[in-house]
Amino acid sequence: MSVKVLYIFVLEIHKKIYMKNYQKLSFEQLPDAVGQLLEEVSTLKSYLMNNSSANAVSSFITPEKEFLTVKNVSEILDLKISSIYQLIYQNKIPHYKKGGRLYFDSNEIKEWVRSGKRKTLDQIRKEARLDLLR
């Protein structure tokens, strides 16, 4: 689907729901407007999920997995699978083992990546100034 077609489709939804012939919606009209909006979003979602060029959008629409496999983690972190196994062996990456299989909590993986944050030179300078002022 081209961006132009998607843009036109979204504009039509906007006209139908929000503009309603350029009149403001009354409180009584809100339930109908919300229902129509939900139908239109559902139609758009179905169209995008069934369209082969919607792969880039599908990760935005598809809910995030709670638990990940070694392969999922290697793709997310852009590391080789062997590197993931090395991190597991060294107990450097949070993981779970159940029934001989390895699992990773997606939130813990995000926290693990964020824990490696390095401060910028500006942040270090600001902290040093604050320490000197104390």
Secondary structure, 3 states (H helix, E strand, C coil): CCHHHHHHHHHHHHHHHHHCCCCCCCHHHHHHHHHHHHHHHHHHHHHHHHCHHHHHHHHHHCCCCCEECHHHHHHHHCCCHHHHHHHHHCCCCCCEEECCEEEEEHHHHHHHHHCCCCCCHHHHHHHHHHHHHC
